[in-house]
Amino acid sequence: MKYVVLACALCACAGDDATMTDPDAGSGSDDGAIVTDDSGMQCMKPALDQPWLAALVSGAVSGLAAAPRATTTQRNTARAYLQNQLTQIGWTPQLHSYPTGSNVYATIPATTGATKQIIVGAHFDTVSGSPGANDNATGSAAVLAIARYLKDMNCRKFAVTIVFFDEEESGLFGSRAFANMLQVANVLAVHTVDQIGWDNDNDMRFELELPTQSLEAEYRAAATIVAAQVAVTATQGTDHQSFREQGMAAIGITEEFVGGDTTPNYHMASDTFPTVKQSYLQLGTKLVAQVVMTELAP
């Protein structure tokens, strides 16, 4: 579920430059770098190219897209799957329940003891009758992979909340419920991923939905590192909107929804695993991981 607001909304957002302006925020480092924190500890920022990446994201898309995730029973099955995946990575999954559904999340603590946090999320539900391989098993797979990257990051300046939102397709119910329980001042940035599995023209381009100026700059820098392209759009109507409504710096990452190179299988029974371009999914995962790990680096 997405819709586009005209340029005036983008102009308004561009002036919001709150992202990562905390005085303790790190400037980041390049792919796979080793840096030294204030205590003298050597801190490893995992390389983006990992032997587990392809199997993890492919397996997650396959596992989630085995069936639609629309009914209560189907969504319960998906929640159990995501909880199991987080447990296998080494994080402790929790449920955040609200009247009509439940989000799955895990809190990855800062190694500094800091309580300020970054949110990384994707919705896991689908419309009725669609297996939702691209919408949005791809986003969920990317978020799982980021949780796995962070397992190997021994210095994390801030906490990270990994979250899988319920009921995006019904009207952003899961992400709104989650955003409403957060303390805005403690959230440095929110990254949500929705549909990163279609790139028919092979231009490796991703759209940045309503970023703040700082978030746009972070993603442009990361795109250079991972050899991707990015374009800014005024798209909302998906989970990043819920956090922006509460005053948080939030961005959505997607394929070319506005640019026209987006899946023709949107909300259809044909949104299946074979239609997902795995190399593009891996690239989008690396793009978000690079930004998040840079935000966390000493």
C-alpha positions in Angstrom: 0.0 0.0 0.0 1.6 3.2 -1.1 0.6 6.6 -2.4 2.5 9.7 -3.6 2.1 13.2 -2.3 3.2 16.0 -4.6 6.4 18.0 -4.4 5.2 20.3 -1.7 5.3 17.4 0.8 8.9 16.6 -0.3 9.9 20.2 0.2 8.5 20.2 3.7 10.4 17.0 4.6 13.6 18.2 3.1 13.9 20.9 5.8 13.7 18.3 8.6 17.3 17.6 9.4 17.0 15.9 12.8 18.6 12.6 11.8 21.7 11.5 13.7 22.4 15.0 15.0 22.9 13.6 18.5 26.3 14.9 19.7 27.3 11.3 20.3 26.5 10.1 16.8 29.4 8.6 14.9 30.6 9.7 11.5 30.8 6.1 10.4 33.4 4.1 8.4 33.8 2.2 5.2 32.9 -1.4 4.4 34.6 -3.9 6.7 36.7 -1.3 8.5 38.2 -1.7 11.9 38.1 1.4 14.1 39.0 2.2 17.7 36.4 3.5 20.1 36.9 5.9 23.0 38.0 3.2 25.3 40.7 2.0 22.9 38.7 -1.2 21.9 39.1 -2.3 18.3 35.7 -2.3 16.7 34.8 -4.4 13.7 32.3 -3.2 11.1 31.4 -6.4 9.2 32.1 -6.5 5.5 28.9 -6.3 3.4 29.9 -9.3 1.3 29.2 -12.2 3.5 29.0 -15.9 2.7 25.6 -16.3 4.4 23.9 -13.3 2.8 22.5 -15.0 -0.4 21.1 -18.0 1.4 19.6 -16.0 4.2 17.6 -13.5 2.1 16.7 -16.2 -0.5 15.6 -18.6 2.2 13.6 -15.9 4.1 11.7 -14.9 0.9 11.0 -18.6 0.1 9.9 -19.3 3.7 7.6 -16.4 4.0 6.1 -16.6 0.5 5.1 -20.2 0.9 1.6 -18.9 1.5 -0.3 -15.6 1.8 -0.1 -13.8 5.1 -3.5 -12.2 5.4 -5.7 -14.2 7.7 -5.1 -14.5 11.4 -3.9 -18.0 11.1 -1.6 -17.2 8.2 -0.1 -14.2 10.1 0.4 -16.4 13.2 2.4 -18.8 11.0 4.5 -15.9 9.7 5.1 -14.5 13.1 6.3 -17.9 14.4 8.7 -18.2 11.4 10.1 -14.7 12.0 10.6 -15.4 15.7 12.4 -18.6 14.9 14.7 -16.8 12.5 15.6 -14.1 15.0 16.3 -16.8 17.6 18.6 -18.7 15.2 20.5 -15.5 14.6 20.9 -15.0 18.3 18.5 -12.3 19.3 15.5 -12.6 21.6 12.2 -12.1 19.7 9.2 -10.5 21.4 5.6 -9.8 20.4 4.1 -6.3 20.5 0.4 -6.9 20.5 -2.4 -4.4 19.9 -6.1 -4.9 19.5 -6.1 -6.4 15.9 -2.6 -7.9 15.5 0.9 -8.3 16.8 4.3 -7.1 15.6 7.5 -9.1 16.0 10.5 -7.3 17.3 13.9 -7.8 18.9 16.0 -5.2 20.7 19.7 -5.3 20.0 21.4 -3.4 22.8 24.1 -0.8 22.4 27.5 -2.0 23.5 28.0 1.5 25.1 25.0 1.3 27.3 23.2 4.0 25.4 19.4 3.9 25.3 18.9 5.9 22.2 17.9 3.7 19.3 17.6 3.2 15.6 14.5 1.4 14.2 14.8 -1.0 11.2 11.6 -2.6 10.0 9.4 -4.1 7.3 5.8 -5.4 7.2 5.3 -9.1 6.9 1.6 -9.3 6.1 0.1 -9.6 2.6 -3.2 -8.9 0.9 -5.6 -11.8 0.6 -4.6 -14.4 -2.0 -1.1 -13.1 -2.7 2.0 -14.9 -1.4 3.7 -11.6 -1.3 7.2 -12.6 -2.3 8.2 -9.0 -3.3 5.5 -7.3 -1.1 6.9 -7.7 1.4 8.9 -10.9 2.0 11.8 -9.0 0.4 11.8 -6.2 2.9 11.4 -8.7 5.8 14.4 -10.7 4.4 16.5 -7.6 4.3 15.7 -6.7 7.9 16.6 -10.3 9.0 19.9 -9.9 7.2 20.6 -6.6 9.0 19.9 -8.4 12.3 22.5 -10.9 11.2 25.1 -8.3 10.3 24.7 -6.7 13.7 25.5 -10.0 15.4 29.0 -9.5 14.1 29.3 -5.8 14.9 31.1 -5.9 18.3 30.7 -2.1 18.9 27.3 -0.6 18.6 27.0 3.0 19.7 23.2 2.9 19.9 20.6 0.3 20.4 18.7 -1.1 17.3 15.1 -2.4 17.3 14.5 -4.9 14.5 10.7 -5.0 13.9 8.3 -6.8 11.6 5.0 -4.9 11.3 1.6 -6.5 11.1 -1.3 -5.2 9.1 0.4 -2.7 6.8 -1.9 -3.8 4.1 -4.9 -3.0 6.2 -3.9 0.5 6.9 -0.5 0.7 8.7 -2.1 -0.6 11.9 1.0 -2.4 13.1 3.6 0.3 12.5 1.2 3.0 13.9 0.8 0.9 17.1 4.5 0.5 17.4 5.3 4.1 16.7 2.8 5.2 19.3 4.6 3.4 22.1 8.1 4.9 21.4 9.6 7.9 23.1 10.3 10.2 20.1 13.4 11.8 21.7 15.1 8.4 22.0 14.7 7.5 18.3 17.5 8.7 16.1 16.3 7.3 12.8 13.7 4.9 11.3 14.4 2.8 8.2 11.6 0.8 6.7 12.0 -1.5 3.7 9.1 -2.4 1.4 9.5 -4.2 -2.0 13.1 -4.5 -3.1 12.9 -7.4 -5.4 12.2 -6.0 -8.9 14.7 -4.4 -11.2 13.7 -5.1 -14.8 16.0 -2.5 -16.4 19.0 -3.6 -14.3 19.9 0.0 -13.3 20.3 -1.0 -9.6 18.3 2.0 -8.5 16.4 2.3 -5.3 13.9 5.0 -4.2 14.3 6.9 -1.0 10.9 7.8 0.3 10.6 11.2 2.0 14.0 11.2 3.6 15.3 14.0 5.8 18.3 15.8 4.4 20.6 13.8 6.7 19.1 10.5 5.8 19.3 11.3 2.1 23.0 12.1 2.5 23.6 8.8 4.4 22.0 6.8 1.6 23.8 8.6 -1.2 27.1 7.9 0.5 26.2 4.3 1.1 25.0 3.9 -2.6 28.5 4.9 -3.7 30.0 2.2 -1.5 27.7 -0.6 -2.7 27.5 0.5 -6.3 23.8 1.3 -6.3 21.8 4.3 -7.5 19.2 6.2 -5.5 16.4 8.7 -6.2 14.3 10.7 -3.8 10.5 10.5 -4.0 7.5 11.8 -2.0 6.0 8.4 -1.6 4.1 7.6 1.6 1.3 5.3 2.6 3.6 2.6 3.9 5.2 2.1 7.3 7.7 5.0 7.5 4.7 7.3 7.5 3.6 6.1 10.9 6.9 7.2 12.5 7.0 10.6 10.6 3.5 11.3 12.0 5.0 11.1 15.5 7.9 13.5 14.7 10.6 10.9 14.1 13.1 11.1 11.3 12.0 8.2 9.0 12.7 6.9 5.5 11.3 4.2 3.3 13.5 2.2 0.9 11.9 0.6 -2.1 12.3 -0.4 -5.8 11.3 2.2 -8.4 7.7 2.5 -7.4 7.5 6.1 -8.8 10.1 5.5 -11.5 8.0 2.8 -13.1 10.3 -0.1 -12.8 8.2 -1.9 -10.1 6.8 -5.4 -10.0 3.8 -6.0 -12.3 2.7 -8.7 -9.8 1.8 -6.2 -7.1 -1.0 -7.6 -4.8 -1.5 -10.6 -7.2 -1.3 -14.3 -6.8 1.7 -14.1 -9.2 3.9 -12.3 -6.6 5.9 -15.5 -6.1 9.5 -16.4 -5.3 10.7 -16.8 -8.9 9.8 -13.2 -9.7 12.2 -11.8 -7.1 15.6 -10.7 -8.5 18.0 -12.0 -5.9 21.0 -9.9 -6.9 18.9 -6.8 -6.5 17.5 -7.9 -3.2 21.0 -8.5 -1.9 22.1 -5.1 -3.1 19.2 -3.4 -1.4 20.0 -5.3 1.8 23.6 -4.1 1.6 22.5 -0.5 1.0 20.4 -0.4 4.2 23.0 -2.4 6.2 25.7 0.0 5.2 23.7 3.0 6.4 22.6 1.3 9.7 26.1 0.1 10.5 27.6 3.5 9.8 25.1 5.1 12.1 26.1 2.6 14.8 29.9 2.9 14.3 32.1 4.7 16.9 
